[in-house]
């Protein structure tokens, strides 16, 4: 994966990914916050964590606060994962989808055919059933309430690994 991305990982990205990999291998769920400026490479770090979870047979839920940001993440992740076995298993669930599109994606998520579901708070709707969630990624986590973040985490029926990302350091979160 790293050899095919169009840039070199920074030392900080490598160190962060290594720490995440070690935590994902532990028995207790990871609960990590990655903070960095816009454009610092948080998405590639999340992509590498998602690969590890998907390789282990798990589904990944990736929630962003706005439809624009969710679309950007889905596009970035699609490009990053284009040369992997999961290239066709990425789905985007946002409120503006037509009813038929939502229904089809709900079915793909529930069956596990969509291994990386990217979306807005549409992901936490009751009608969205998941399949063996192992990792939850929440971008700009401070823009979601505690209940929204908890609802996404508990979609699995247990506590999966959680990776929160932000470009806005929030003292209370830190």
C-alpha positions, 0 to 999 in steps of 0.5 A: 500500500505504502509503495503505491501512494503518490507521496512519502509518509512523514516520520510522524505519520509512520510513528502514528500508524505504528502506534495504531497498529500496535493498539489494534492488535491488543485485546482492549479497544483502541480509543485514539485521537489524531490531531493535525493541521488540514492537509497533514495526512490524517486521512492516509493514517486512517486509511492504513488503520482501515486496511488493517481492520479490513484485512482482519475481516472487519467492517469500518465506519468513517463518519464526517460532520458534513456531506462535503467532507464525507464526499471528500473522504470517500473520494480520497479513500477511493483513490488511496485504496484503488490498487487494493482488494477493497477498491470496490467495497467503499460506500458513501452514505449521505442524506442527499442520496436518492431513496433507492441509492440509500436502500442499496447501500444499506443492504451492502453495509448490512451484508458486509459487501461494503467494508468501508462505509463513509458518511455523515450522521446518516450512518447512525440512523436506526435503519442502518445495520452493520456487519462485524464492525471493527473500527470506527473513524470519526473526523472532526469529532468535536462537531458531534455530540457525545450521544452521536459518537456513542451511537456510532460506536455501539452500532456494532453491538460491542465497543470496536476500536475508535480513531478520532481525527481533528484539525481543531485541538479542543482542550476538553477532548485532549 
